[in-house]
Amino acid sequence: MSEGDSVASSSGLSDESRSSVDPPGPEAITYRHDPSLVPALAGLADAACEEADDLVTASLRIRQIAEDSEASFDLSALQVLTTTFTYHLATRPFMSAQPGASLVPLDGPSTFPMALRDADSDVRALWLSLYSAVTHPVVKARCADIVFSLRLANARDAAEEAVRAYLDSIGSSLSITEQGTGLLRAWELARSVNLSSMMQRVKTVMLDMAESLLNDGEEGYIFINLMDALSAPQRKKNAQPVDPRVDDLLERALLAYPGTLVVGQIAALVRRRAAATNDDARARHASEVEVKAYLSDADKAVDALVIRAHLNDAASLARRLNVPELESLAISRLQSAPPVKWQTVVIEGKIPNAYIRGYLRPYRRVETWRKALHVWFNSEAPSGTLASNEAVARGVLTRSVFTRLATTVVFGPGDLPRRVLSEGDAAFEHELVRAETWGINFHGILLADALDIIKERFGIPCFRDLEEFIVASGTHLASGRALAKGLILYWVGEFDACVHLVVPKVEASVRALLLELNEPVYKTQVGDGVGQFPGLGALLPYLMENGFDPDWERFLRTFLLGDGMGVRNLVAHGFMDTVSREKAALALRAYSLLVLITSHEHAERDAGLVKASLANPLGVPSRLWWRRIGRALRAARNELLR
């Protein structure tokens, strides 16, 4: 001890720390190892483990026993002893290459407890001393494990001591979870230093515990972890035959444990063993039991939404596991499941009247329908800017605890589950689509109002005049005619016909632009297949690679494709029976954007000009169409010069 430190007695007495056993704060002195303190601390640790359910309880009992003791203990030593019990055993991921458990945290950063490898020499000296001094198997296992993990003594001897202590802890007051995890750690330690004499004993105790758990129908988690270790493929150097009891226990457990999570993990273990023995029938049986567990959950469920979720899981799992008859059964039941009683959540928000008036003002002031349509054709992307929508999505995920915890299932037509969102990118994409959908729906109202104002002020333009006006921009004649026809259909109230006309042509316009760029998007014939162009979802990335405005790409993707509002798919598959004026206006806006940057069939444009049009599809709103084309030409020329 350094000069100035208090001198402690053999019982751990300290004049500076007689009044309290509370853990020292950040200002506390650092522990300085004193071998004379070890016997008292070892006795305290042994006493704390008597009748303890787990090591956290033992840690708390250390403080209570020390407080009730007539002796006083050095606070810094007491803190180290208490912390020793706060490390824990973490099981390896399910079906990992090396099953077992590890003592953590081994490496930092870790605030509490400190990482084992961050312990200074005095703390390590206390652990090494306790390793030889303690007698209770629970604390003996912990100290021996720390000595092994930090290589404070002969690793093989420390590992063997820890394995013996973990085995001696079986049948103690520790919970079955603690005992089972200790066995997994003993299994890993014995294998790591090749304690062949101990491995068989550990295996036998693991099998006995697994059978006892199975007979009692309890602790499926520990059972699975034990069986995972016992059935894992072994390294060839130390390979031993798998005990026949393993397969017997797995087969029994497959039918004994309830719950899809437990059954699914047991089935996975059975399939792994079946693959090792080339037993296809056994693997198929395990898959059938797993799928039937989901069907059984659907039978037990009462809520229509929960029933559909279980049936959807059953169908997806059956497809993945190649059980076609159960997949068909699950799909049939899903299609005939009880109807879902959807609840609409209304979220009110105030849109400044000034914004709405400002948006519609040009349509009320221009002198001709041509100028009004010119303004309409130059309106910004209805979904808003990608940057602002991404900020909204990040904000929702950051602030909403419910969003982070809940599982989101997206339903499609017929109340059929379409997609289950996972964490991370899928959750962010979902929130991004939600933000964009809100903008699209709101601006759909404004776009429809604008078209209605044009009709009110100027009447419905003559089809020929409308066609000539659009084609004058230099677009393809057929595209211009289709857009004019779509506008007329809107103005006469045929919203359904309008959408069914223009939506399929959006994909045709994208394809035409890519052909101008000579992008290799055509899929040639392979085998019995036929050559064809891919769908819109596969074409949009090619536009992005050529500089397409990301705000407009997001609008087209969210409005038309399946991960968003899915209008294209709904139209193509006959699910859109009733079309609102807002949907029709949005469909016209999507098509008009592409029509007016697609060239006439006889025009030849270089790639630079096409890319310039993609990067700036609107141009400057105040300019006429022929000026927009001129501006695009100049931009292409500048790009070529660079």
C-alpha positions, 0 to 999 in steps of 0.5 A, spaced: 500 500 500 502 507 498 504 511 504 497 515 506 493 509 505 489 506 511 491 500 513 486 494 513 486 489 518 485 481 516 477 482 516 478 488 511 477 493 517 478 500 514 477 506 519 475 510 513 469 506 511 466 503 517 460 507 516 457 505 510 457 499 504 454 503 499 458 503 492 463 509 492 462 514 487 466 517 481 471 520 487 472 514 490 479 511 491 482 506 486 482 499 489 489 497 491 490 490 492 492 487 499 492 479 500 490 480 507 483 482 505 482 476 501 480 471 506 474 476 509 472 477 502 472 470 500 467 468 506 463 474 504 462 471 497 461 464 499 455 467 504 452 471 498 451 465 494 447 461 499 440 460 496 441 465 491 437 465 485 442 468 480 448 472 480 445 479 480 441 477 487 448 474 490 451 481 488 446 485 492 446 480 498 454 482 498 452 489 500 446 486 505 451 481 508 457 486 509 452 491 512 449 486 517 456 484 519 460 486 525 466 487 521 467 493 516 470 492 509 474 496 505 469 500 500 474 499 494 475 492 495 467 491 496 466 494 490 470 490 486 467 484 489 460 486 488 462 488 480 465 481 480 458 478 480 455 483 475 458 480 469 454 475 465 454 469 461 451 470 454 449 465 449 451 464 442 446 466 437 442 460 435 445 455 430 452 459 430 458 455 428 460 455 435 455 454 440 456 455 447 456 461 452 461 467 453 463 471 459 461 478 458 463 484 457 470 482 455 472 488 451 470 495 452 467 500 451 463 498 457 461 503 463 458 498 468 461 493 469 467 495 466 470 490 461 474 485 464 480 486 459 480 494 462 481 491 469 488 494 472 493 489 475 490 490 482 483 488 481 486 482 477 490 480 483 484 480 487 480 476 482 486 471 482 487 470 489 479 469 490 480 464 485 484 460 490 480 462 496 472 461 495 469 455 496 462 455 493 461 453 486 457 459 484 463 464 485 468 458 484 465 458 477 465 465 476 472 467 479 475 461 475 472 463 468 475 470 469 482 467 470 481 463 464 478 469 460 484 473 462 489 468 462 491 470 469 494 463 470 494 456 467 489 456 462 487 449 462 487 448 469 483 455 470 478 452 465 478 445 468 476 448 475 471 453 472 467 446 468 467 443 475 464 448 478 459 449 473 457 442 474 457 442 481 452 448 481 447 444 478 442 442 483 443 448 487 439 454 488 440 457 482 435 458 477 434 453 471 436 458 466 442 460 470 444 453 471 443 451 463 447 457 461 452 455 466 452 448 462 453 451 456 459 455 458 462 449 461 461 446 454 465 451 451 470 451 456 471 444 455 471 444 448 476 450 447 482 447 451 480 439 449 478 437 456 476 430 453 475 427 460 470 433 462 466 433 455 463 427 456 460 428 463 458 435 461 454 432 455 451 427 459 449 433 464 446 437 458 442 431 456 439 430 463 437 437 464 434 437 457 430 431 458 428 434 465 426 440 461 422 437 456 418 432 461 416 438 465 414 442 459 418 448 461 424 453 459 423 452 452 429 457 451 434 453 455 432 446 452 433 449 445 440 452 447 442 445 450 440 442 444 443 447 439 450 445 442 449 438 442 446 437 435 451 442 432 456 439 427 463 438 430 470 440 428 473 434 425 479 434 429 475 433 436 469 430 432 465 425 437 458 421 434 452 425 436 448 421 442 442 418 440 438 421 445 439 428 442 435 426 436 430 422 440 429 429 444 428 433 438 423 429 435 419 429 442 420 436 443 417 438 436 410 435 438 411 437 445 412 445 446 407 450 444 408 456 440 411 458 433 418 461 435 420 455 439 417 450 434 420 453 429 427 453 432 426 446 434 424 444 427 430 448 424 435 443 429 431 437 426 432 439 419 440 440 421 440 433 423 436 430 418 441 434 413 447 430 416 444 424 416 440 425 409 434 423 412 429 427 407 423 424 410 425 427 417 426 434 414 419 434 411 416 432 417 419 437 421 417 443 416 410 440 416 410 441 424 412 448 423 407 450 418 402 447 422 404 451 428 402 457 425 395 454 422 394 452 429 395 459 432 390 462 426 385 457 429 386 459 436 386 467 434 379 471 434 381 478 431 381 477 424 387 481 423 391 476 427 388 470 423 390 473 417 397 475 420 398 467 422 395 465 415 400 469 411 406 467 416 404 460 414 403 460 407 410 464 406 413 459 411 410 453 407 413 456 400 420 457 403 420 450 406 417 447 400 411 444 403 406 446 397 400 442 400 400 446 406 402 453 402 395 452 398 391 450 404 394 456 408 392 461 402 385 458 401 384 459 408 387 466 408 383 468 402 376 466 406 378 469 412 374 473 416 373 480 414 378 485 417 374 491 421 379 497 419 379 503 423 381 510 420 385 514 424 384 521 422 390 526 423 388 533 423 393 538 420 392 546 418 394 548 411 395 555 411 390 558 406 395 562 403 399 556 400 392 554 397 390 561 394 398 562 392 398 555 388 391 556 385 392 564 383 395 563 377 389 559 374 384 564 376 389 570 373 391 567 366 388 569 360 387 563 356 387 555 357 393 554 354 397 559 359 393 555 365 395 548 362 402 551 361 402 553 369 399 546 370 405 542 366 410 546 370 408 544 377 413 541 382 413 534 384 406 532 388 410 528 393 415 534 395 422 534 395 426 528 397 430 531 402 424 534 406 421 527 406 427 524 408 428 528 414 420 527 416 421 520 416 428 520 420 424 524 425 418 519 426 423 514 427 427 518 432 421 520 436 416 514 436 417 509 441 411 505 438 414 505 431 421 502 433 417 497 437 411 495 433 411 490 427 408 493 421 404 489 416 402 492 410 395 490 407 393 490 399 387 489 396 382 484 399 385 485 406 391 480 404 397 481 407 402 484 402 409 485 406 411 485 413 416 490 415 423 489 418 427 493 422 432 498 419 432 500 412 425 497 411 422 501 416 425 508 414 423 506 407 416 505 410 416 512 413 419 515 407 413 513 403 408 515 408 411 522 408 410 522 400 403 519 400 401 525 404 404 530 400 401 526 394 394 526 396 394 533 398 397 536 392 392 531 388 387 535 391 390 542 388 392 539 381 384 537 381 382 543 383 386 547 378 384 542 372 377 544 375 378 551 375 381 551 367 374 548 365 370 553 369 373 559 366 375 556 359 370 550 358 373 544 355 378 545 349 377 542 343 381 536 342 384 538 336 387 544 339 389 541 345 393 535 341 396 541 337 398 545 343 401 539 347 405 536 340 408 543 339 412 542 345 416 537 340 413 530 344 411 524 340 405 525 336 402 518 339 404 521 346 401 527 345 394 525 343 394 520 349 395 526 354 390 530 350 385 524 350 386 523 358 385 531 359 378 531 356 376 524 359 378 528 366 374 534 364 368 530 362 368 526 369 370 519 366 376 519 371 376 511 371 377 511 363 382 517 364 387 513 369 386 506 365 388 510 359 394 514 361 397 510 367 400 504 362 403 509 358 407 512 363 411 506 363 412 506 355 414 513 356 420 511 361 422 506 356 422 511 350 427 515 354 431 509 355 431 507 348 433 514 346 439 513 351 440 506 348 440 503 355 441 496 355 434 494 358 431 489 353 431 482 356 433 477 351 430 470 350 433 465 354 430 458 353 423 457 352 422 464 355 420 470 350 424 477 350 421 483 353 422 489 356 422 489 364 417 493 368 417 500 371 420 498 377 426 496 374 426 501 369 426 507 374 433 506 376 436 506 369 433 513 369 436 515 375 443 513 373 442 518 367 441 524 372 433 524 373 430 528 378 430 524 384 424 528 387 420 526 380 423 519 381 420 518 388 413 521 386 413 516 380 415 510 384 411 512 390 404 513 386 405 508 381 409 502 384 407 497 389 411 499 395 407 505 395 400 507 393 401 502 387 396 505 382 399 502 376 399 495 379 391 496 381 390 498 374 393 493 371 390 487 375 383 490 375 383 492 383 381 500 382 374 500 381 372 507 383 377 512 381 377 519 384 378 526 381 384 526 385 387 520 383 386 522 375 389 528 376 395 525 379 395 520 373 395 525 368 401 529 372 405 523 372 404 522 364 404 529 362 411 530 365 414 524 361 410 526 355 413 533 355 420 530 355 419 525 350 421 527 343 418 526 337 418 520 333 422 523 327 427 527 332 434 525 333 437 527 340 444 526 343 444 523 350 446 529 353 440 533 351 436 527 353 440 527 360 439 535 361 431 534 360 431 528 365 435 532 370 431 538 369 424 536 367 420 542 368 425 547 366 424 555 368 416 555 369 416 562 366 419 560 359 415 557 353 416 550 351 420 551 345 424 556 350 425 550 355 427 545 349 432 551 347 435 551 354 436 543 354 440 544 348 444 549 351 445 545 357 447 539 353 452 543 349 455 545 356 455 538 358 459 536 352 464 542 352 466 540 359 
